[in-house]
């Protein structure tokens, strides 16, 4: 049998839930008593009646727009920058080496992120000088800020996008083919840029696979000729692949080639 103390502890969450429910019902049935007059604090007056004019409505819409952009920030960072190529190539490298979880996924993502900052630094500097600084000084409107901010980013993506991929999305949008790619909408450029980045990353991944596959084939042939068919070739070839990658200074060669591919 439960004691009185145990019974009181078991019923405590239920009592708190009922108290919160009663409070919400009271505030809903008596809104004027709670919020209509505002809250007076020494030196501060909080008016909770809602927006009084178009300026307050515009400010609320700007806050909603800012929250929307922040929620989409990870996708924009991945799909409109060089992050995709770095991350995919590093994943191919780990699979080609056969090292399972070395380097870890966190290291691959972190390295790709900082290399993205390095490559995209000139683009972000243009955005800051052309769009962010004038907008903070209230010399341009919000619409002009968006146009100026997307222009350098779109120029970067167009330089890295294949014409065939760009023509594919232009044809699917059922719009007339423009004479200049600069007039295209950024919503047409982004998917074409992502497909081009994936294609280039897969091409680089294929080139990474070739030398390591040759090492696997040589080791497998040697083990088969020695009659060691029960020994997995991957276990023997892994040290040789690591030694080959270290001897050619693979990390510097790969990262240098990836960064130069964006210039």
Buried (B, 14 or more C-beta within 10 A) or exposed (E): EEEEEEEEEEEEEEEEEEEEEEEEEEEEEEEEEEBEEEEEEEEEEEEEEEEEEEEEEEEEEEEEEEEEEEEEEEEEBBBBBBBBBBBBBBBBBBBBBBBEEEBEEEEBBEBBBEBBEEBBEEBBEBBEEBBBEBBEEEEBEEEEBBBBBBBBBBBBBBEBBBEEBBEBBBEEEEEEEEEEBEEBEBEBBBBBBBBBBBBBBEEBBEEBBEBBEEBBEEBBEEBEEEEEEEEEBEEBBBEBBBEBBEEEEBEEEBBEEBBEBBE
